[in-house]
């Protein structure tokens, strides 16, 4: 059985950036594809857990990316007022 991947990856990260979150997302997706190609999809609980971890990581990536974009915009043009 595959341990919850996102929790393992999050624990190993010293800083959390959109780039790191995307790298983790790509690795998790590759793991899912490897399991499918190896025929290891019979364990539905593991695949469901991995799918949930991937969805959670995708949401994390989106939030971090949007936060970084907003931060960069504010650095260039100043904070929004009004």
Backbone bond lengths (Angstrom), bond angles and torsions (degrees), N, CA, C in turn:
res aa  C-N    CA-C-N  psi(-1)  N-CA   C-N-CA  omega(-1)  CA-C   N-CA-C  phi
1 X - - - 1.451 - - 1.529 109.60 -
2 X 1.304 116.18 141.31 1.453 122.26 -179.89 1.528 108.26 -86.41
3 X 1.334 116.18 128.73 1.468 119.88 176.61 1.513 109.23 -70.45
4 X 1.327 117.90 156.62 1.465 119.22 178.92 1.521 110.75 -54.27
5 X 1.307 115.60 113.24 1.460 122.54 -171.19 1.522 111.75 -69.36
6 X 1.309 117.35 -44.22 1.463 120.24 -175.62 1.522 111.16 -62.30
7 X 1.319 117.08 -40.76 1.461 120.01 179.64 1.521 110.67 -64.69
8 X 1.325 116.93 -40.24 1.457 121.47 178.84 1.522 110.79 -64.27
9 X 1.324 116.85 -44.14 1.465 121.36 -179.73 1.528 110.76 -67.89
10 X 1.316 117.03 -43.25 1.462 120.14 -178.72 1.525 110.88 -62.14
11 X 1.313 116.89 -37.37 1.463 120.56 -179.46 1.524 111.35 -68.04
12 X 1.327 117.36 -26.44 1.461 120.14 -176.70 1.530 113.12 -89.83
13 X 1.323 118.28 -7.28 1.459 120.95 -177.11 1.528 110.43 -88.27
14 X 1.335 115.97 131.51 1.457 119.16 177.13 1.522 110.78 -86.93
15 X 1.327 117.64 -32.07 1.455 120.32 173.00 1.516 108.05 -135.22
16 X 1.303 116.16 151.06 1.450 120.56 -172.95 1.523 109.55 -117.02
17 X 1.323 116.16 105.00 1.463 121.93 178.06 1.517 108.95 -117.31
18 X 1.321 115.46 166.12 1.460 119.80 177.94 1.529 110.72 -60.73
19 X 1.319 117.04 -38.26 1.470 120.36 179.54 1.523 110.81 -63.25
20 X 1.329 116.84 -42.90 1.471 119.93 178.31 1.523 110.69 -66.21
21 X 1.328 116.80 -40.84 1.463 120.48 179.30 1.521 110.69 -63.36
22 X 1.326 116.75 -38.74 1.473 120.30 178.61 1.523 110.79 -67.18
23 X 1.327 116.98 -41.19 1.460 120.54 177.73 1.528 110.53 -60.08
24 X 1.326 116.20 -43.90 1.459 120.20 177.93 1.523 110.81 -63.07
25 X 1.318 116.73 -41.56 1.463 121.14 178.69 1.521 111.31 -61.47
26 X 1.321 116.83 -43.00 1.468 120.96 178.51 1.528 110.63 -63.57
27 X 1.334 116.89 -42.37 1.464 120.30 178.64 1.522 111.91 -63.60
28 X 1.332 115.92 -41.13 1.463 119.53 179.88 1.534 111.02 -65.61
29 X 1.325 116.00 -40.84 1.462 120.15 178.38 1.526 110.45 -65.27
30 X 1.321 117.05 -39.81 1.467 120.89 176.97 1.528 110.66 -63.63
31 X 1.328 116.84 -39.66 1.471 120.34 177.21 1.514 110.76 -61.33
32 X 1.328 116.86 -43.85 1.463 120.29 178.55 1.524 110.36 -61.15
33 X 1.332 117.27 -44.31 1.463 120.38 179.46 1.530 111.30 -64.65
34 X 1.332 117.07 -39.07 1.467 120.53 177.00 1.525 110.90 -61.65
35 X 1.331 116.94 -41.58 1.460 120.46 179.40 1.527 111.13 -65.30
36 X 1.321 116.54 -39.47 1.465 120.57 178.22 1.526 109.92 -64.90
37 X 1.331 116.77 -46.00 1.467 120.47 179.88 1.519 112.23 -64.42
38 X 1.327 117.30 -32.04 1.465 121.53 179.83 1.520 111.90 -81.70
39 X 1.327 116.97 -5.08 1.455 120.40 179.83 1.517 113.21 77.47
40 X 1.309 117.43 23.09 1.461 121.48 -177.00 1.523 111.97 -92.74
41 X 1.318 116.85 25.00 1.464 119.92 -178.10 1.519 112.64 -85.87
42 X 1.324 117.88 0.19 1.463 120.77 -179.19 1.523 111.54 -65.72
43 X 1.317 116.91 -30.86 1.461 120.36 178.20 1.527 108.22 -82.40
44 X 1.323 115.03 88.74 1.460 120.47 -174.85 1.527 112.48 -63.50
45 X 1.315 117.62 -32.96 1.468 120.68 -179.82 1.528 110.54 -64.54
46 X 1.329 116.16 -41.46 1.457 119.95 178.61 1.520 111.04 -65.73
47 X 1.313 116.43 -44.48 1.461 120.04 -179.66 1.534 110.95 -65.68
48 X 1.328 116.85 -37.59 1.461 120.16 177.90 1.521 110.61 -66.66
49 X 1.327 116.75 -40.96 1.460 120.67 178.20 1.524 110.64 -63.69
50 X 1.326 116.13 -42.30 1.460 120.15 178.86 1.528 110.76 -65.24
51 X 1.325 116.77 -40.62 1.467 120.28 178.01 1.526 110.34 -62.66
52 X 1.319 116.77 -39.77 1.462 120.34 176.91 1.512 112.09 -64.99
53 X 1.337 115.95 -41.64 1.467 120.52 177.46 1.528 111.11 -62.87
54 X 1.327 116.52 -40.40 1.464 121.04 179.09 1.524 109.98 -64.64
55 X 1.324 117.70 -43.31 1.466 121.02 178.85 1.527 110.77 -62.59
56 X 1.327 116.46 -41.70 1.467 120.72 178.72 1.530 110.89 -64.81
57 X 1.323 116.16 -42.19 1.465 120.25 179.54 1.522 110.91 -66.40
58 X 1.329 117.10 -36.70 1.462 121.30 178.06 1.524 109.81 -62.60
59 X 1.322 117.25 -43.99 1.464 121.22 177.98 1.528 110.63 -63.12
60 X 1.335 116.84 -41.32 1.464 120.92 177.95 1.524 110.43 -61.07
61 X 1.318 116.55 -44.66 1.462 121.28 178.96 1.532 110.85 -59.53
62 X 1.333 116.66 -45.67 1.458 120.23 -179.22 1.532 111.51 -60.87
63 X 1.329 116.49 -45.31 1.465 120.20 -179.18 1.523 110.58 -63.22
64 X 1.333 116.62 -45.56 1.467 119.62 -179.57 1.522 111.72 -64.07
65 X 1.329 116.94 -41.27 1.467 120.07 179.75 1.529 111.04 -64.07
66 X 1.319 117.07 -45.33 1.456 119.99 179.90 1.528 111.54 -65.48
67 X 1.329 116.43 -38.08 1.463 120.12 177.59 1.522 110.76 -64.21
68 X 1.327 117.00 -42.74 1.468 119.87 178.80 1.521 111.28 -65.07
69 X 1.319 117.66 -39.94 1.465 120.86 178.32 1.526 109.98 -63.06
70 X 1.320 117.12 -45.18 1.466 120.49 179.74 1.531 111.14 -64.14
71 X 1.326 116.29 -39.00 1.462 120.58 179.03 1.529 110.73 -64.71
72 X 1.318 116.66 -45.04 1.464 120.17 179.07 1.527 111.14 -64.13
73 X 1.327 116.80 -40.16 1.462 120.50 178.40 1.526 110.26 -62.05
74 X 1.327 116.29 -42.95 1.461 120.47 179.63 1.523 111.04 -65.52
75 X 1.308 117.50 -36.11 1.465 120.14 178.15 1.525 111.31 -66.70
76 X 1.315 116.28 -34.56 1.470 120.21 -179.49 1.528 113.05 -78.52
77 X 1.333 115.93 -40.86 1.461 120.17 -169.52 1.524 114.03 -119.37
78 X 1.301 118.75 0.78 1.458 121.16 -178.51 1.510 111.58 85.90
79 X 1.324 116.88 166.43 1.468 120.34 -178.74 1.525 111.77 -68.99
80 X 1.317 115.93 151.72 1.454 120.48 175.94 1.519 109.18 -72.15
81 X 1.314 115.67 140.92 1.461 120.62 178.01 1.519 108.81 -129.57
82 X 1.320 115.52 139.42 1.447 119.42 174.64 1.418 115.53 108.04
